[in-house]
Amino acid sequence: MKKLLVLLLLIPNLSWSESIIYQCKFLKSDRASFEHPQTIVAIIDFSEKKLEKYIEDNLNLTNQYYCEACTSITNRVNVWKNGYNPFSLKKTDRENGRFFEIYASDLVGHLWKPINGAHYYQCQRF
């Protein structure tokens, strides 16, 4: 059922752009104490260098996130929460920032908050 939902969301995108779908499942946590989803779906249009969809446990959060420097399928994918800098030491960034990255080499994803550890995901690319 979940795969059918993802396919239905993507049908318009398949013929119009060069979008890549990342489906990610939770693996483990590393010193992270914040809540996390069991699944994350990120759809990236590398030709437009933008985030098309970002879904956590079937909840569409696309309007709250953007793709930072998503230039190539061979580079790391960085999905950042709007308005927050992962490298800032500001209290608001540490408390409210939330970032998801996927490494191209092994498709391991990390959902993390500054100074709060990370949750690990194994992703598949479609």
N, C-alpha and C positions, 0 to 999 in steps of 0.2 A: 504494500500500500504506500509506504514512504517513497519507494522508487518511482511509483506511478505519479505521485504528487510532484516530485522533482521534475519528472519528464514533462508534465503538463505546464509547469511554470516556465520551462525552457523552450517549448516548441517555437514561440515567436523568435527567440534569440538564435536558434540554430541556423536559420537561413539568412540572417541579417548581419551577423558579426562573427568574430572569431573568439567566442567565449569559451572559457574553460570552467568546468564544474569541479569543485573540491568537496567531497563528502568525507567528513571526519568523525571518528568515534573516540570517545573518552578512553584513555589507557590508565593513567595514574596521576597522582598529584606529587609535587615536589615543594614542600614547605608552604603551600598555598592554603589559605584559610577562607577565601571568599567562595561564594556559590558558583557553580559551573554547570553548563548543560551537558547532557550525554552525547548529543550530536550537534555538529555545526556544518552548515552548507554555505559555501562562499562561491559565488559565480563572478568571475573576473573577465572583463573584456580587455584583453591586452592590446588590441589595435586602437582602442579609445583610451586605454590606460585608466580604466575606472571600475569601480565595484558596481555590479548590476544587482546582486542580491546578497544579503547576509541574513541567515536564518539559524537561530539556536532553538533546538527542541521544538521545531515547527512554528516558532514565533518569529515573524518577519521584523528584523531590526535594521533593515537597509538604510532608512533615513537617519539613523543614529551613528553610522560608520562610513568611512571612505577608504579607498585604497591609496596608500602612500607609496609613490614611486613604483607602481606596478607596470613595469616596462617590458618584461620578458618572462616566458614560462620557465626559463632556465635560472631566473633569479628568485630570491626569497620574496614571498607574497606578504605584504604588511597591511593588515586591516586595522585601522586606528579609530577610536571613538572620536567623533567630532568635537573639536574645541580643547582637546587634551594632548599634551606633549609627553611621550614616554621618558624623555631624558631630562625633564624638568625636576627640580627639587621642591617646587611649590606644593604646599599641602593639598590644594584642590586637585592637582594632577595626580598626586600619590593616592588620594582617597577615591577619586571619581574616574580616573583614566582606566581604560580597559583596552587591551591590545591583543590581536590574534595574528600570529605569523606562521607561515608554512614554508619549510625548507624544501627547495626544489630537489635536492640530492636524494633525500630519503622519504619525503612527504610526511615528516613528523611535524605536527602543529603544536604551538604553545599558546595558551590563553593566559595572559599574565597582567598583573597590576604592578606598578613600580614599588619596589621594596617589599612585595608581598608574595613572592614565589610564583609558581606557574602550575598549570594543569597541562598534561601531555595528551595529545591526540594522534591517532594514526589516520592518515588521509588517503583517499584514492582520487585519482584525477580522471575525468571523463571528457 
